[in-house]
């Protein structure tokens, strides 16, 4: 199967990019500032903001449809439909685009805030109290939990197709006692994009976990 030049675009990454034009079979490949790849919107800045705007708009639309059509408004119905139809929109491939800017984090969380206010009798409560009533956690906490599970799988080689050097351990840099505890270390970065790349983003959270959690014998026992 060949690549069609009219169905291909070029993204120019990096500061000072000369933005060269590329051709394929005599056809010039058009430029684009953002493109959807495997369901995730990637732009020239590698920031997840464009993707967050898209998924929050879609999730709000789905939530509005539920709000207009629902007859029963009890807690079990609202939370069940939210988890089934809305939350997957906000969490698809989240490890690849997990936001680090507060505005993006709040934009995503605002969807769940709205959903919990739809439940009669608890709309006036604080967001944290509504979550306790619904037996739910914030979406940010769910993203961190998913990241930790993914790190556990990578360390224990439960995930295939990933280079063994994707995560960096203290044993590769220092001769500390923490080597035995599988502590991670982040690489030195200048740009925010690299600082918030998955292998750097998870370091502090993973190192803060208790030793018995990090050394769990299975994914089910890990979290």
N, CA, C and O of each residue as an XYZ file, in Angstrom:
892
protein
N       0.847     -1.188      0.000
C       0.000      0.000      0.000
C       0.887      1.244      0.000
O       1.766      1.378      0.850
N       0.665      2.135     -0.928
C       1.465      3.357     -1.054
C       0.791      4.516     -0.342
O      -0.418      4.505     -0.108
N       1.587      5.508     -0.004
C       1.065      6.710      0.660
C       0.572      7.685     -0.399
O       1.288      7.987     -1.354
N      -0.637      8.171     -0.232
C      -1.222      9.122     -1.178
C      -0.787     10.537     -0.807
O      -1.018     10.965      0.324
N      -0.161     11.281     -1.733
C       0.344     12.624     -1.385
C      -0.751     13.609     -1.010
O      -0.513     14.527     -0.226
N      -1.962     13.430     -1.564
C      -3.050     14.350     -1.253
C      -3.707     14.042      0.095
O      -4.495     14.839      0.603
N      -3.381     12.898      0.662
C      -3.906     12.532      1.973
C      -2.816     12.605      3.041
O      -2.960     12.050      4.131
N      -1.738     13.292      2.716
C      -0.601     13.415      3.622
C      -0.322     14.883      3.902
O      -0.435     15.718      3.005
N       0.040     15.203      5.130
C       0.374     16.582      5.492
C       1.710     16.600      6.219
O       2.193     15.570      6.690
N       2.290     17.773      6.300
C       3.576     17.963      6.970
C       3.372     18.867      8.183
O       2.766     19.934      8.080
N       3.886     18.424      9.335
C       3.921     19.257     10.528
C       5.363     19.700     10.755
O       6.278     18.876     10.755
N       5.562     20.987     10.946
C       6.900     21.522     11.172
C       7.097     21.743     12.668
O       6.492     22.642     13.252
N       7.941     20.926     13.284
C       8.191     21.014     14.719
C       9.472     21.798     14.998
O      10.382     21.844     14.170
N       9.524     22.405     16.166
C      10.750     23.026     16.643
C      10.854     24.501     16.320
O      10.313     24.983     15.324
N      11.571     25.214     17.198
C      11.807     26.636     16.986
C      12.808     26.826     15.846
O      13.765     26.063     15.716
N      12.581     27.833     15.036
C      13.491     28.127     13.937
C      13.447     27.104     12.828
O      14.397     26.998     12.052
N      12.365     26.346     12.733
C      12.242     25.349     11.669
C      12.201     26.056     10.322
O      11.409     26.983     10.152
N      13.027     25.654      9.356
C      13.043     26.344      8.051
C      11.784     26.111      7.234
O      11.579     26.779      6.220
N      10.936     25.178      7.652
C       9.650     24.909      7.002
C       9.830     24.617      5.497
O       9.227     25.277      4.650
N      10.633     23.662      5.202
C      10.852     23.254      3.819
C       9.577     22.651      3.234
O       8.726     22.140      3.961
N       9.465     22.718      1.943
C       8.371     22.070      1.232
C       8.815     20.683      0.779
O       9.952     20.498      0.346
N       7.922     19.724      0.880
C       8.233     18.349      0.508
C       7.295     17.906     -0.604
O       6.142     18.330     -0.681
N       7.818     17.048     -1.456
C       7.024     16.541     -2.574
C       7.012     15.016     -2.539
O       7.891     14.377     -1.961
N       5.999     14.464     -3.170
C       5.870     13.016     -3.273
C       5.238     12.700     -4.628
O       4.115     13.115     -4.916
N       5.969     11.969     -5.443
C       5.501     11.630     -6.802
C       5.151     12.875     -7.606
O       4.190     12.885     -8.376
N       5.949     13.927     -7.413
C       5.732     15.154     -8.155
C       4.682     16.070     -7.571
O       4.476     17.164     -8.095
N       4.013     15.670     -6.512
C       2.978     16.488     -5.869
C       3.528     17.096     -4.572
O       4.191     16.417     -3.788
N       3.244     18.373     -4.366
C       3.680     19.044     -3.149
C       2.773     18.653     -1.990
O       1.548     18.717     -2.094
N       3.393     18.249     -0.884
C       2.622     17.878      0.295
C       2.272     19.147      1.066
O       3.148     19.954      1.379
N       1.021     19.313      1.361
C       0.559     20.529      2.024
C       0.978     20.563      3.493
O       1.173     19.523      4.122
N       1.113     21.788      4.032
C       1.436     21.976      5.442
C       0.157     21.976      6.274
O      -0.933     22.217      5.756
N       0.304     21.708      7.550
C      -0.820     21.766      8.489
C      -0.296     22.169      9.850
O       0.816     21.803     10.231
N      -1.099     22.925     10.583
C      -0.696     23.334     11.931
C      -1.072     22.283     12.966
O      -0.487     22.243     14.049
N      -2.042     21.430     12.644
C      -2.433     20.336     13.534
C      -3.030     19.219     12.697
O      -3.530     19.452     11.597
N      -2.974     18.008     13.226
C      -3.479     16.851     12.505
C      -3.905     15.794     13.515
O      -3.334     15.693     14.601
N      -4.905     15.015     13.148
C      -5.362     13.927     14.006
C      -4.605     12.658     13.653
O      -4.570     12.246     12.493
N      -4.005     12.046     14.654
C      -3.247     10.808     14.453
C      -3.695      9.795     15.493
O      -3.485      9.995     16.689
N      -4.314      8.704     15.043
C      -4.826      7.664     15.936
C      -5.753      8.242     17.007
O      -5.728      7.823     18.164
N      -6.563      9.207     16.596
C      -7.550      9.788     17.492
C      -7.059     10.923     18.350
O      -7.848     11.529     19.076
N      -5.761     11.235     18.289
C      -5.186     12.315     19.100
C      -4.763     13.453     18.188
O      -4.087     13.226     17.184
N      -5.151     14.668     18.524
C      -4.795     15.839     17.728
C      -3.408     16.321     18.147
O      -3.169     16.631     19.314
N      -2.506     16.377     17.180
C      -1.131     16.814     17.414
C      -0.913     18.115     16.654
O      -1.228     18.198     15.467
N      -0.378     19.132     17.325
C      -0.099     20.391     16.641
C       1.399     20.662     16.651
O       2.178     19.890     17.211
N       1.791     21.763     16.028
C       3.208     22.077     15.859
C       3.933     22.348     17.174
O       5.152     22.199     17.249
N       3.203     22.739     18.199
C       3.824     23.017     19.495
C       3.890     21.783     20.387
O       4.495     21.823     21.458
N       3.266     20.680     19.950
C       3.190     19.438     20.743
C       2.458     19.651     22.068
O       2.627     18.869     23.004
N       1.651     20.699     22.148
C       0.851     20.949     23.336
C      -0.487     20.220     23.205
O      -1.047     20.157     22.111
N      -1.010     19.664     24.315
C      -2.294     18.959     24.236
C      -3.506     19.876     24.223
O      -4.638     19.391     24.201
N      -3.301     21.191     24.235
C      -4.417     22.133     24.350
C      -5.436     21.971     23.222
O      -6.641     22.015     23.471
N      -4.968     21.783     21.987
C      -5.886     21.624     20.855
C      -6.737     20.365     21.029
O      -7.939     20.373     20.763
N      -6.100     19.293     21.476
C      -6.834     18.055     21.696
C      -7.834     18.205     22.831
O      -8.955     17.703     22.744
N      -7.435     18.894     23.899
C      -8.321     19.102     25.034
C      -9.556     19.898     24.615
O     -10.669     19.565     25.020
N      -9.374     20.930     23.820
C     -10.509     21.722     23.344
C     -11.484     20.872     22.549
O     -12.699     21.022     22.677
N     -10.948     19.976     21.729
C     -11.802     19.132     20.893
C     -12.592     18.131     21.723
O     -13.801     17.990     21.540
N     -11.918     17.437     22.633
C     -12.612     16.400     23.391
C     -13.577     16.987     24.417
O     -14.616     16.386     24.691
N     -13.257     18.147     24.989
C     -14.186     18.756     25.945
C     -15.445     19.245     25.237
O     -16.540     19.176     25.794
N     -15.292     19.736     24.018
C     -16.460     20.146     23.234
C     -17.342     18.943     22.922
O     -18.565     19.016     23.043
N     -16.718     17.836     22.522
C     -17.479     16.627     22.217
C     -18.141     16.067     23.469
O     -19.310     15.682     23.436
N     -17.393     16.020     24.582
C     -17.949     15.488     25.827
C     -19.103     16.346     26.333
O     -20.095     15.822     26.842
N     -18.973     17.660     26.194
C     -20.066     18.550     26.590
C     -21.314     18.305     25.759
O     -22.433     18.359     26.270
N     -21.112     18.032     24.465
C     -22.238     17.738     23.587
C     -22.952     16.453     23.987
O     -24.181     16.400     24.021
N     -22.175     15.425     24.286
C     -22.773     14.153     24.718
C     -23.514     14.335     26.037
O     -24.613     13.809     26.210
N     -22.914     15.083     26.971
C     -23.549     15.313     28.264
C     -24.837     16.118     28.108
O     -25.807     15.883     28.829
N     -24.850     17.061     27.176
C     -26.064     17.844     26.923
C     -27.174     16.964     26.361
O     -28.338     17.133     26.722
N     -26.831     16.042     25.493
C     -27.832     15.119     24.965
C     -28.428     14.260     26.077
O     -29.638     14.033     26.112
N     -27.580     13.784     26.982
C     -28.083     13.010     28.116
C     -28.976     13.859     29.008
O     -30.002     13.388     29.499
N     -28.586     15.103     29.215
C     -29.347     16.004     30.076
C     -30.739     16.259     29.507
O     -31.708     16.369     30.258
N     -30.841     16.352     28.178
C     -32.132     16.638     27.546
C     -33.049     15.426     27.485
O     -34.272     15.570     27.496
N     -32.470     14.241     27.422
C     -33.286     13.045     27.172
C     -33.572     12.207     28.407
O     -34.482     11.379     28.382
N     -32.826     12.397     29.482
C     -33.005     11.569     30.668
C     -34.311     11.892     31.383
O     -34.693     13.051     31.543
N     -34.974     10.833     31.804
C     -36.167     10.990     32.640
C     -35.806     10.725     34.094
O     -36.119     11.517     34.983
N     -35.145      9.606     34.317
C     -34.678      9.275     35.667
C     -33.386     10.031     35.949
O     -32.472     10.032     35.124
N     -33.308     10.670     37.107
C     -32.137     11.476     37.451
C     -31.432     10.984     38.707
O     -30.678     11.733     39.328
N     -31.670      9.729     39.087
C     -31.026      9.272     40.315
C     -29.531      9.090     40.103
O     -29.044      9.044     38.973
N     -28.834      8.990     41.193
C     -27.371      8.953     41.160
C     -26.836      7.803     40.318
O     -25.902      7.997     39.540
N     -27.402      6.625     40.455
C     -26.908      5.447     39.741
C     -27.020      5.628     38.238
O     -26.118      5.232     37.500
N     -28.105      6.217     37.777
C     -28.310      6.421     36.337
C     -27.329      7.453     35.792
O     -26.680      7.224     34.772
N     -27.225      8.586     36.476
C     -26.356      9.667     35.990
C     -24.901      9.220     35.950
O     -24.227      9.395     34.935
N     -24.409      8.643     37.048
C     -23.005      8.231     37.088
C     -22.726      7.098     36.113
O     -21.659      7.052     35.500
N     -23.681      6.182     35.966
C     -23.497      5.076     35.032
C     -23.387      5.542     33.594
O     -22.520      5.080     32.853
N     -24.270      6.462     33.193
C     -24.232      6.984     31.824
C     -23.000      7.854     31.592
O     -22.419      7.838     30.506
N     -22.604      8.612     32.611
C     -21.395      9.429     32.480
C     -20.166      8.553     32.254
O     -19.345      8.846     31.385
N     -20.039      7.486     33.027
C     -18.892      6.580     32.901
C     -18.898      5.843     31.561
O     -17.842      5.491     31.034
N     -20.091      5.612     31.016
C     -20.206      4.834     29.777
C     -20.012      5.670     28.533
O     -19.339      5.237     27.597
N     -20.597      6.875     28.503
C     -20.631      7.659     27.267
C     -19.757      8.921     27.273
O     -19.336      9.381     26.211
N     -19.484      9.476     28.440
C     -18.766     10.759     28.490
C     -17.306     10.573     28.889
O     -16.409     11.086     28.219
N     -17.064      9.851     29.964
C     -15.695      9.717     30.459
C     -14.737      9.072     29.460
O     -13.585      9.498     29.384
N     -15.158      8.062     28.688
C     -14.236      7.506     27.683
C     -13.760      8.530     26.657
O     -12.647      8.419     26.144
N     -14.590      9.522     26.354
C     -14.189     10.577     25.422
C     -13.034     11.387     25.997
O     -12.154     11.835     25.262
N     -13.041     11.571     27.312
C     -12.039     12.392     27.986
C     -10.779     11.619     28.345
O      -9.786     12.214     28.764
N     -10.809     10.290     28.185
C      -9.676      9.492     28.639
C      -9.067      8.613     27.556
O      -8.148      7.844     27.841
N      -9.541      8.703     26.354
C      -8.996      7.865     25.281
C      -7.546      8.242     24.992
O      -7.252      9.401     24.703
N      -6.643      7.269     25.068
C      -5.207      7.464     24.807
C      -4.620      8.585     25.662
O      -3.744      9.321     25.207
N      -5.097      8.716     26.896
C      -4.732      9.870     27.719
C      -3.249      9.898     28.078
O      -2.706     10.978     28.311
N      -2.581      8.758     28.129
C      -1.148      8.763     28.463
C      -0.322      9.491     27.421
O       0.776      9.966     27.712
N      -0.854      9.583     26.192
C      -0.122     10.231     25.107
C      -0.296     11.744     25.106
O       0.531     12.455     24.534
N      -1.363     12.253     25.740
C      -1.613     13.695     25.664
C      -1.951     14.299     27.031
O      -2.507     15.395     27.086
N      -1.637     13.629     28.109
C      -2.002     14.105     29.439
C      -1.600     15.572     29.634
O      -0.428     15.912     29.474
N      -2.551     16.439     29.974
C      -2.254     17.881     30.054
C      -1.453     18.249     31.292
O      -1.536     17.586     32.326
N      -0.683     19.306     31.169
C       0.066     19.815     32.324
C      -0.293     21.268     32.643
O       0.018     21.753     33.731
N      -0.935     21.959     31.719
C      -1.351     23.332     31.989
C      -2.657     23.328     32.790
O      -3.563     22.539     32.523
N      -2.732     24.217     33.765
C      -3.888     24.253     34.662
C      -5.183     24.508     33.905
O      -6.224     23.955     34.260
N      -5.137     25.326     32.880
C      -6.358     25.634     32.140
C      -6.917     24.397     31.437
O      -8.133     24.223     31.355
N      -6.035     23.545     30.935
C      -6.487     22.322     30.285
C      -7.014     21.319     31.308
O      -8.021     20.652     31.070
N      -6.329     21.216     32.448
C      -6.780     20.312     33.508
C      -8.163     20.722     34.002
O      -9.030     19.872     34.206
N      -8.371     22.027     34.196
C      -9.666     22.521     34.664
C     -10.754     22.336     33.618
O     -11.903     22.051     33.957
N     -10.398     22.498     32.348
C     -11.391     22.337     31.276
C     -11.934     20.915     31.251
O     -13.132     20.709     31.052
N     -11.056     19.931     31.452
C     -11.493     18.541     31.471
C     -12.312     18.256     32.731
O     -13.356     17.607     32.668
N     -11.831     18.745     33.868
C     -12.519     18.485     35.137
C     -13.892     19.122     35.163
O     -14.791     18.631     35.846
N     -14.064     20.211     34.427
C     -15.337     20.925     34.418
C     -16.477     20.047     33.887
O     -17.635     20.240     34.258
N     -16.151     19.094     33.027
C     -17.176     18.204     32.485
C     -17.751     17.332     33.595
O     -18.967     17.170     33.698
N     -16.878     16.774     34.420
C     -17.358     15.921     35.511
C     -18.069     16.748     36.580
O     -19.023     16.278     37.200
N     -17.609     17.966     36.794
C     -18.290     18.849     37.732
C     -19.743     19.056     37.293
O     -20.668     18.997     38.104
N     -19.916     19.298     36.007
C     -21.258     19.522     35.471
C     -22.120     18.268     35.618
O     -23.300     18.353     35.957
N     -21.523     17.111     35.361
C     -22.271     15.853     35.445
C     -22.758     15.591     36.863
O     -23.895     15.157     37.050
N     -21.919     15.846     37.868
C     -22.331     15.594     39.251
C     -23.399     16.576     39.711
O     -24.194     16.253     40.594
N     -23.430     17.773     39.125
C     -24.473     18.732     39.487
C     -25.837     18.335     38.932
O     -26.859     18.854     39.380
N     -25.866     17.424     37.964
C     -27.128     16.969     37.392
C     -27.896     16.048     38.325
O     -29.083     15.802     38.109
N     -27.238     15.534     39.363
C     -27.878     14.609     40.297
C     -28.675     15.409     41.321
O     -28.110     16.263     42.005
N     -29.968     15.152     41.440
C     -30.800     15.916     42.383
C     -30.341     15.747     43.833
O     -29.967     14.656     44.264
N     -30.380     16.855     44.569
C     -30.091     16.810     45.995
C     -28.658     17.062     46.380
O     -28.380     17.330     47.548
N     -27.718     16.984     45.424
C     -26.311     17.201     45.783
C     -25.682     18.325     44.967
O     -24.485     18.584     45.092
N     -26.463     18.982     44.148
C     -25.929     20.023     43.271
C     -25.327     21.203     44.014
O     -24.470     21.902     43.473
N     -25.767     21.437     45.255
C     -25.253     22.576     46.019
C     -24.008     22.219     46.833
O     -23.373     23.101     47.410
N     -23.658     20.946     46.881
C     -22.480     20.524     47.634
C     -21.204     20.912     46.904
O     -21.216     21.188     45.705
N     -20.102     20.928     47.648
C     -18.798     21.142     47.026
C     -18.472     19.956     46.113
O     -18.966     18.846     46.309
N     -17.634     20.219     45.119
C     -17.301     19.189     44.129
C     -16.736     17.932     44.791
O     -17.128     16.821     44.436
N     -15.827     18.094     45.744
C     -15.226     16.946     46.423
C     -16.276     16.136     47.171
O     -16.204     14.908     47.205
N     -17.257     16.821     47.775
C     -18.321     16.119     48.495
C     -19.238     15.379     47.522
O     -19.703     14.279     47.820
N     -19.493     15.974     46.375
C     -20.323     15.288     45.375
C     -19.630     14.022     44.879
O     -20.285     13.006     44.645
N     -18.312     14.080     44.718
C     -17.572     12.902     44.283
C     -17.650     11.785     45.321
O     -17.767     10.613     44.964
N     -17.587     12.143     46.598
C     -17.689     11.133     47.655
C     -19.050     10.460     47.628
O     -19.155      9.245     47.791
N     -20.094     11.257     47.423
C     -21.445     10.697     47.351
C     -21.567      9.740     46.169
O     -22.220      8.702     46.269
N     -20.937     10.091     45.052
C     -21.005      9.270     43.838
C     -19.956      8.161     43.809
O     -19.908      7.368     42.869
N     -19.110      8.111     44.851
C     -18.028      7.117     44.904
C     -17.127      7.227     43.674
O     -16.828      6.230     43.017
N     -16.701      8.455     43.377
C     -15.853      8.737     42.229
C     -14.642      9.547     42.669
O     -14.615     10.081     43.778
N     -13.642      9.636     41.801
C     -12.463     10.462     42.032
C     -12.369     11.509     40.928
O     -13.081     11.426     39.928
N     -11.501     12.483     41.106
C     -11.318     13.482     40.064
C     -10.687     12.825     38.844
O     -10.034     11.788     38.956
N     -10.882     13.430     37.687
C     -10.312     12.894     36.452
C      -8.788     13.006     36.470
O      -8.095     12.179     35.878
N      -8.273     14.023     37.144
C      -6.815     14.150     37.256
C      -6.238     12.993     38.056
O      -5.191     12.454     37.697
N      -6.905     12.606     39.131
C      -6.440     11.466     39.917
C      -6.507     10.174     39.108
O      -5.639      9.311     39.240
N      -7.522     10.041     38.281
C      -7.630      8.853     37.437
C      -6.493      8.801     36.423
O      -5.973      7.726     36.124
N      -6.107      9.961     35.892
C      -4.990      9.986     34.935
C      -3.693      9.576     35.623
O      -2.901      8.821     35.058
N      -3.476     10.066     36.831
C      -2.255      9.706     37.554
C      -2.251      8.214     37.887
O      -1.218      7.554     37.775
N      -3.379      7.695     38.284
C      -3.470      6.264     38.580
C      -3.183      5.441     37.325
O      -2.467      4.442     37.390
N      -3.740      5.857     36.182
C      -3.470      5.153     34.933
C      -2.004      5.216     34.545
O      -1.452      4.247     34.024
N      -1.372      6.356     34.798
C       0.065      6.488     34.508
C       0.880      5.519     35.354
O       1.813      4.888     34.857
N       0.526      5.402     36.634
C       1.275      4.519     37.516
C       1.116      3.054     37.105
O       2.071      2.280     37.168
N      -0.074      2.684     36.692
C      -0.291      1.312     36.219
C       0.546      1.048     34.973
O       1.116     -0.031     34.816
N       0.616      2.040     34.092
C       1.401      1.881     32.874
C       2.888      1.763     33.196
O       3.589      0.964     32.575
N       3.375      2.539     34.149
C       4.775      2.448     34.556
C       5.059      1.066     35.135
O       6.089      0.461     34.839
N       4.147      0.576     35.955
C       4.318     -0.760     36.540
C       4.417     -1.813     35.438
O       5.245     -2.720     35.517
N       3.583     -1.695     34.423
C       3.625     -2.650     33.316
C       4.938     -2.549     32.550
O       5.501     -3.566     32.146
N       5.426     -1.334     32.348
C       6.683     -1.145     31.620
C       7.862     -1.737     32.396
O       8.714     -2.418     31.825
N       7.899     -1.472     33.690
C       9.013     -1.953     34.507
C       9.039     -3.478     34.563
O      10.103     -4.096     34.536
N       7.853     -4.071     34.642
C       7.760     -5.526     34.750
C       7.581     -6.213     33.402
O       7.274     -7.403     33.333
N       7.782     -5.433     32.314
C       7.760     -5.965     30.954
C       6.443     -6.647     30.606
O       6.419     -7.674     29.929
N       5.335     -6.051     31.086
C       4.017     -6.536     30.700
C       3.535     -5.856     29.425
O       2.499     -6.229     28.873
N       4.284     -4.859     28.954
C       3.939     -4.124     27.738
C       4.999     -4.402     26.687
O       6.188     -4.204     26.937
N       4.587     -4.852     25.526
C       5.526     -5.188     24.461
C       5.712     -4.003     23.514
O       4.874     -3.103     23.460
N       6.801     -4.014     22.781
C       7.045     -2.993     21.775
C       7.612     -1.696     22.308
O       7.663     -0.708     21.576
N       8.046     -1.667     23.576
C       8.606     -0.461     24.178
C      10.062     -0.724     24.527
O      10.383     -1.750     25.127
N      10.943      0.196     24.154
C      12.366      0.052     24.440
C      12.615     -0.007     25.937
O      11.988      0.720     26.707
N      13.529     -0.873     26.346
C      13.816     -1.056     27.770
C      14.405      0.196     28.408
O      14.369      0.338     29.630
N      14.950      1.112     27.595
C      15.540      2.341     28.119
C      14.543      3.505     28.132
O      14.933      4.654     28.339
N      13.268      3.211     27.913
C      12.261      4.271     27.902
C      12.191      4.972     29.253
O      12.032      6.191     29.315
N      12.307      4.211     30.327
C      12.354      4.757     31.680
C      13.786      4.697     32.196
O      14.517      3.748     31.912
N      14.177      5.707     32.949
C      15.549      5.791     33.443
C      15.557      5.581     34.959
O      14.827      6.253     35.687
N      16.387      4.645     35.430
C      16.466      4.311     36.847
C      17.705      4.936     37.487
O      18.677      5.276     36.814
N      17.634      5.073     38.806
C      18.769      5.628     39.537
C      20.006      4.751     39.392
O      21.130      5.245     39.479
N      19.809      3.459     39.172
C      20.942      2.546     39.035
C      21.804      2.864     37.812
O      22.961      2.449     37.737
N      21.238      3.596     36.864
C      21.980      3.956     35.664
C      22.838      5.193     35.869
O      23.661      5.530     35.018
N      22.649      5.877     37.005
C      23.362      7.129     37.239
C      24.101      7.171     38.569
O      25.143      7.817     38.681
N      23.562      6.476     39.594
C      24.123      6.596     40.925
C      24.243      5.221     41.577
O      23.606      4.256     41.153
N      25.063      5.155     42.605
C      25.206      3.929     43.379
C      24.574      4.135     44.762
O      25.251      4.076     45.788
N      23.257      4.377     44.758
C      22.536      4.635     45.992
C      21.755      3.394     46.422
O      21.539      2.473     45.634
N      21.334      3.391     47.703
C      20.507      2.297     48.183
C      19.165      2.263     47.467
O      18.533      1.209     47.398
N      18.713      3.411     46.927
C      17.427      3.483     46.241
C      17.410      2.651     44.972
O      16.353      2.423     44.384
N      18.594      2.195     44.550
C      18.661      1.344     43.366
C      17.811      0.101     43.569
O      17.130     -0.351     42.649
N      17.851     -0.446     44.767
C      17.116     -1.667     45.045
C      15.614     -1.450     45.028
O      14.846     -2.400     44.875
N      15.192     -0.195     45.187
C      13.768      0.105     45.279
C      13.161      0.551     43.954
O      12.019      1.010     43.912
N      13.913      0.417     42.886
C      13.417      0.753     41.542
C      12.955      2.203     41.454
O      11.885      2.475     40.908
N      13.737      3.130     41.978
C      13.416      4.540     41.845
C      13.727      4.996     40.422
O      14.674      4.522     39.794
N      12.912      5.923     39.929
C      13.132      6.499     38.613
C      13.831      7.846     38.752
O      13.797      8.467     39.814
N      14.452      8.282     37.692
C      15.090      9.592     37.666
C      14.724     10.264     36.355
O      14.694      9.617     35.308
N      14.447     11.559     36.408
C      14.075     12.301     35.205
C      15.319     12.841     34.513
O      16.343     13.089     35.150
N      15.216     13.016     33.234
C      16.331     13.569     32.474
C      16.296     15.092     32.517
O      15.240     15.687     32.735
N      17.431     15.713     32.312
C      17.499     17.167     32.305
C      16.895     17.692     31.012
O      17.293     17.287     29.920
N      15.928     18.597     31.144
C      15.199     19.113     29.980
C      15.128     20.635     30.052
O      15.148     21.226     31.131
N      15.046     21.242     28.900
C      14.910     22.689     28.813
C      13.488     23.107     28.465
O      13.000     24.120     28.965
N      12.824     22.340     27.615
C      11.490     22.687     27.149
C      10.412     22.023     28.001
O      10.591     20.904     28.480
N       9.284     22.727     28.186
C       8.173     22.178     28.960
C       7.611     20.915     28.317
O       7.158     20.009     29.017
N       7.638     20.852     26.999
C       7.106     19.681     26.302
C       7.860     18.432     26.732
O       7.251     17.396     26.999
N       9.181     18.525     26.800
C       9.981     17.371     27.197
C       9.883     17.113     28.699
O       9.893     15.962     29.134
N       9.789     18.185     29.494
C       9.663     18.014     30.932
C       8.396     17.250     31.282
O       8.367     16.504     32.261
N       7.344     17.433     30.482
C       6.070     16.796     30.752
C       5.828     15.583     29.872
O       4.704     15.088     29.791
N       6.880     15.098     29.209
C       6.792     13.841     28.475
C       6.565     12.707     29.475
O       6.976     12.809     30.631
N       5.924     11.647     29.044
C       5.478     10.596     29.969
C       6.595     10.097     30.877
O       6.397      9.979     32.086
N       7.768      9.803     30.314
C       8.857      9.219     31.105
C       9.381     10.175     32.168
O       9.980      9.727     33.146
N       9.173     11.482     32.005
C       9.569     12.463     33.019
C       8.407     12.820     33.947
O       8.598     13.076     35.136
N       7.209     12.831     33.382
C       6.028     13.244     34.144
C       5.722     12.293     35.302
O       5.209     12.716     36.338
N       6.036     11.013     35.125
C       5.636     10.009     36.112
C       6.667      9.808     37.223
O       6.402      9.074     38.175
N       7.823     10.437     37.124
C       8.924     10.137     38.038
C       8.563     10.415     39.500
O       8.669      9.521     40.340
N       8.145     11.629     39.809
C       7.877     11.998     41.205
C       6.734     11.183     41.794
O       6.792     10.761     42.949
N       5.706     10.968     41.001
C       4.546     10.214     41.483
C       4.926      8.764     41.762
O       4.509      8.191     42.768
N       5.723      8.169     40.865
C       6.139      6.775     41.060
C       7.049      6.646     42.285
O       6.878      5.726     43.085
N       7.994      7.539     42.435
C       8.933      7.468     43.564
C       8.253      7.699     44.913
O       8.773      7.287     45.950
N       7.100      8.354     44.900
C       6.384      8.613     46.154
C       5.545      7.426     46.606
O       5.042      7.421     47.729
N       5.385      6.415     45.749
C       4.601      5.239     46.125
C       5.351      4.407     47.149
O       6.579      4.340     47.100
N       4.644      3.767     48.081
C       5.305      2.876     49.046
C       6.007      1.720     48.329
O       5.608      1.311     47.239
N       7.043      1.214     48.955
C       7.835      0.154     48.342
C       7.008     -1.094     48.073
O       7.175     -1.738     47.037
N       6.105     -1.446     49.010
C       5.320     -2.656     48.818
C       4.359     -2.533     47.643
O       3.981     -3.536     47.038
N       3.961     -1.297     47.320
C       3.087     -1.085     46.160
C       3.888     -1.241     44.871
O       3.435     -1.889     43.928
N       5.076     -0.647     44.834
C       5.897     -0.727     43.625
C       6.376     -2.144     43.341
O       6.654     -2.493     42.194
N       6.471     -2.954     44.382
C       6.947     -4.321     44.206
C       5.802     -5.341     44.238
O       6.021     -6.513     44.542
N       4.599     -4.897     43.928
C       3.443     -5.806     43.876
C       3.684     -6.894     42.830
O       4.392     -6.681     41.845
N       3.085     -8.057     43.060
C       3.336     -9.195     42.182
C       2.397     -9.276     40.992
O       2.567    -10.138     40.129
N       1.399     -8.384     40.930
C       0.474     -8.379     39.797
C      -0.150     -7.000     39.656
O      -0.099     -6.190     40.582
N      -0.736     -6.738     38.500
C      -1.375     -5.449     38.264
C      -2.560     -5.266     39.207
O      -2.775     -4.167     39.718
N      -3.330     -6.321     39.445
C      -4.487     -6.236     40.336
C      -4.072     -5.875     41.749
O      -4.784     -5.141     42.435
N      -2.930     -6.381     42.196
C      -2.456     -6.074     43.545
C      -1.727     -4.735     43.607
O      -1.526     -4.179     44.687
N      -1.336     -4.229     42.453
C      -0.583     -2.969     42.421
C      -1.467     -1.801     42.823
O      -1.067     -0.976     43.644
N      -2.682     -1.721     42.246
C      -3.568     -0.598     42.547
C      -4.984     -1.106     42.730
O      -5.893     -0.319     42.992
